[in-house]
Amino acid sequence: MAWKSKHPAGSVRQDHVAGEVKFLVCVGHDPHSRVAVHFACLRALNSGGRVALLHVLPPPEFQHWIAVGEIMREETREDAEALLRTMAGEVQERLGFMPEINVREGAIGEEILDQVDEDGNIDILVVGAVPGSEGHGKLVSWLAGQLAGKLNIPLVIVPSNLTDEQLRNLT
C-alpha cells in the first residue's frame, strides 16, 4: 500500500483551526487504552482540542460454517461498540462533549493509516503502551517497526504506568 497524504508537508488544511488539535486514540480492551484516552483528554482540554476514538476489529477468518462466522463477527462488532460507548462516556465526562467514534475492520496498521488519511483532520495519533517489564504490546511494536515511517503526523506512545499526576504534568 502506498501512503498518499491529502495534506503534503508544509501545507495548511483549509478547515483547520489554529491551536485546535485533534487526537486519534487507538483503543482496545486493555488498561493502557484508558491511560492513552486520559492523556488525550487532558491534552485536548488544555489545547481546546478534540478527541476521536478508533477500535480496529481483526479481519474475519475463514469459517467453514458461514452462519457461525457471521454470528461471531456480529458479536465482535457489538463488543467493540460497547467498549467505544464506555470510552466515549469517559471522554464526555472529562471534556464535556462526545468524541468521534470509529470502528474499522481489517489489519490494524492499515486501518490506522486509512483512518488518518480519510479523516484529514487528525493531528496526533495516541496509543497506550504496556510497561517495559510486562512486554511490548503488539500495536506499539508494529507502530514502531512499520507504521512510524509512513505517518505524516506525530505518534505519541503513552506508558500505562503513568499516574494521574504525571499525566497532568505532561499535558
N, C-alpha and C positions, 0 to 999 in steps of 0.2 A: 504494500500500500504506500503510495507516495503521499507525503504530507504537503498539503497546499493550504496556506494561510489566506484567509479572506482579508487579512489586515497585514500587509507587508511591513517589515521592520521600519520604524520611523513614521509610519502613517498614523493618523489620528482618526478614530471612529467618529462619524458624524453624530451618533446618538449618545456618545459617552459624555457624562457629566464629570468635569474635573474634580478630582478628590473622591468621587464615588466609586468604590471598588467592589467588584462582585467576586465573591469567594465560592468556588465549587468544591464541596466537601464530598469525598467518596466515603460512603458508609456501608457497614455490614453489621452482622450480629456479634459484635465484639466490643469490649470496653474501650479500646483505643479509638474507635469511631466516635464515641461520646466525647472524648478529650479533644479530638480534632474539631468536632462541632462546637464545643465550648470555646476553643481558641478562635475559630472563625467568627463566632458571635461577638466575642469581645473585640476583635479587630474591626468588625463591621460597625459595632456600637461606637467605637472610638473614631471611626473614619466616616461615618454616615453612609456606610456601605450596605451591601445586600448579601444574602446567603442563598445558595442553591444546593440542594442535596442530590446525590446520584447514587443509585444502587444498581449494580450490574448483575443480572442473572446469568448463570452459566448457560452456554449453548445447549440445546436439547441433545441428549444422547439417543442413539438409535434404540428404539423399543420394538421388540417383536410384536407386541400387542399395542397397536396404535391407541386404542381407547385408554389403556392404562397409562401410556405416556402422556396423553392429553390431560388426564386427571392429575398426574404428578406435576405437570407443567403449570396447571391452574393453581394447585396448592402452593407451589413455589412462588408464583406471582402474588397470591393473596398474602403469603408470609412477608414478602418484600414490601407490599403496600402497607401492611400493619406496622412493620419496622419504620417505614418512612413517616407514617402518621404520628408515631410516638416521637421520633426525632424532630419532626416539624413542630409538634406541640412544645418541645423543649426550646426550639428556636423562637417560637412565638412568645413564650414566657420571658425569654432573655431580651428580645428585640422589640416586642410589641406588634409584630406582623409576621405573617406566614412566609416561609421561604418558598422558593420554587422547588418542585419535586419532580425528579426524573427517574424513570425505570427504563433500563435498556437490557437487551438480551444479546449475548454474544461473548466474544473473547474480551476480557476486561480491559486490556490495554487499548485495543482498537476502539472499543466503545467510549472510553475516556477521551481519546483523541477526537473521535467523531462528535462527541458532545461539545467539547471545547470549540471545534471548528464550526459546527452548526449553530451554536448559540452566538458566537461572535462578540459577546459582551463579558465573557469570563476573563477576569484579570489575574486570578491566583488560584492554583489547584492546591487543595489541602488534604493530606491523608494522615491518619494516625499510625504510629509505629509501636510495636511491642518493645519493651525494654531489652537491651542487648543480651542480658543473661537468659532471657526466655526464647531466644532465637529470633530469626527475621521473619516478618510477615511476607507472604507470597507477593502481595501487591507492592510493598515497598521495595523488595528485592527486584521485582520486574521493572518497576519505575526507574530505579537507579541504574539498572543494567541496559534497559532498552528504550524506555519512553523519554527519558530526560533530554536526549539529543533531538527528539522530534517535537518537543513542546516549544511554543513561542511565548509562553507565559511562565512566571516563576512557579516552582514547585516547593511547597512548604511541608516538611515532614515533622509532625508534632509527636514527641515522645509521650507515651501514655502514662508515664510515671510522674509527670509534672503535677504539682499541687495547684489548687485554685489560686493561691497567692503568686506562685511562679507564673501562671498563665496571665494573671492581671499585670504583673511586672513586665512581661514580654509584649503585651499589647498596648 
